[in-house]
Amino acid sequence: MSYLFPNYARDTIDLIDGAGSYVYDQNQTRYLDFTSGIGVSNLGHKNPKVLQALAEQTNKIWHSSNLYANKLQEQVAQKLTMGKDYATFFCNSGTEANEAAIKLARKATGRQKILTFKQSFHGRTYGALSATGQPALQAGFYPIVAGFDYLPYNQLVPLKEKLTDDVAAVMLEVIQGEGGIIPAEKKWLQAVEKLCKENNSLLIIDEIQTGVGRTGTFFAFEAYQVEPDIITTAKALANGIPVGAMLGKVELAKAFGPGSHGTTFGGNNLAMRVAETVITEINQPTFLSAVVAKGNFLKQELSQLIDQSDKVCAVRGAGLMIGVELDSPETLYTVIQGLKNQQLLALKAGKKVLRLLPPLTISQQELEQGLKIIRQVIQ
Ligand SMILES: Cc1ncc(COP(=O)(O)O)c(C=O)c1O
């Protein structure tokens, strides 16, 4: 028997080690990692710079509580805001970052309604779950938090109809990750930003999966020339050390005064020291342009499968966040198992999308090796 809740459909392999783009299971079988732990290990496993940062901080203070000044938090926040006027709140996960965003949006605007999108995913705590546009994930947990409405993604008319003067915020992913790797259309996202401004509603962009270089820009929204009022990020921010962050325009900061919101572990020194290294490594033009080049290569090569295999319907995504839509959930299951048998780990998204999230540091040779396996298994 297992001593764990059965809330995850776990595979039997137990990943006990990793190096670069590879992970090793309990039998020392080596797998090419096209998951990065669901978009977390963006700098690969046992990255030397990350290891060094962690080791240095391990020998200093790990945790000092948020009762005291924290220079490391200030440094990470400054790097995250990239010269723009945002204030940052640190927490420990994506769902917590979204909780903070929802609370800030309501308090700062004095409005209650939040509009989100169908097949979105924002997390599992009550606020974030209520924002998630997937009834299946909410089933059994009612009553959820009131005030959320779910609109069709990439459509403007339903949004215009619902964007009334009691809407605090519109919340969205630039590429819906769990929902099936569905990118926002540029014109749509720019129109959403404009409509929000006209209505004095805040635009919250959830960059928890798309952020930290995953799509080829540090935040995915940068490729859309929009400027969100609130940004949430987590997952890859400390390459596996738990951390999350919520950035809000400075004019919103007064709504989060002393006592308004908080967390014990959020922004602890270990996570901050690693996050500082991760941002420094990833937020460089050469690093990000390499992600774009690798992503374009992978996407172009995979797109050929649309003509070559009747199982492949579409290839979508940006940078190294790529979805291969297959013809059925059964094909997806068979493909993921087939890849595992060929020692490549990959993910699912939505009902029938093969989701590929390799470490951003993956080499061209590893990428080609992965492609070869994917081609073989799908064909
Ligand atoms: C877009 C998005 N938002 C929020 C979350 C929740 O993050 P966490 O699992 O760290 O709570 C996820 C996790 O997959 C996500 O992909």
Ligand as a Chemical Component Dictionary entry (heavy atoms), coordinates in Angstrom:
data_LIG
# 
_chem_comp.id                   LIG 
_chem_comp.type                 NON-POLYMER 
_chem_comp.pdbx_formal_charge   0 
_chem_comp.three_letter_code    LIG 
# 
loop_
_chem_comp_atom.comp_id 
_chem_comp_atom.atom_id 
_chem_comp_atom.alt_atom_id 
_chem_comp_atom.type_symbol 
_chem_comp_atom.charge 
_chem_comp_atom.model_Cartn_x 
_chem_comp_atom.model_Cartn_y 
_chem_comp_atom.model_Cartn_z 
_chem_comp_atom.pdbx_ordinal 
LIG C1 C1 C 0 -0.587 28.742 -15.825 1  
LIG C2 C2 C 0 -0.503 28.152 -14.466 2  
LIG N1 N1 N 0 -0.973 28.847 -13.421 3  
LIG C3 C3 C 0 -0.905 28.353 -12.173 4  
LIG C4 C4 C 0 -0.378 27.111 -11.905 5  
LIG C5 C5 C 0 -0.323 26.593 -10.492 6  
LIG O1 O1 O 0 0.978  26.600 -10.045 7  
LIG P1 P1 P 0 1.411  25.694 -8.780  8  
LIG O2 O2 O 0 1.246  24.277 -9.198  9  
LIG O3 O3 O 0 2.827  26.087 -8.518  10 
LIG O4 O4 O 0 0.513  26.051 -7.657  11 
LIG C6 C6 C 0 0.120  26.354 -12.964 12 
LIG C7 C7 C 0 0.655  25.000 -12.739 13 
LIG O5 O5 O 0 0.714  24.176 -13.610 14 
LIG C8 C8 C 0 0.047  26.879 -14.281 15 
LIG O6 O6 O 0 0.483  26.186 -15.342 16 
# 
loop_
_chem_comp_bond.comp_id 
_chem_comp_bond.atom_id_1 
_chem_comp_bond.atom_id_2 
_chem_comp_bond.value_order 
_chem_comp_bond.pdbx_ordinal 
LIG C1 C2 SING 1  
LIG C2 N1 SING 2  
LIG C2 C8 DOUB 3  
LIG N1 C3 DOUB 4  
LIG C3 C4 SING 5  
LIG C4 C5 SING 6  
LIG C4 C6 DOUB 7  
LIG C5 O1 SING 8  
LIG O1 P1 SING 9  
LIG P1 O2 DOUB 10 
LIG P1 O3 SING 11 
LIG P1 O4 SING 12 
LIG C6 C7 SING 13 
LIG C6 C8 SING 14 
LIG C7 O5 DOUB 15 
LIG C8 O6 SING 16 
# 
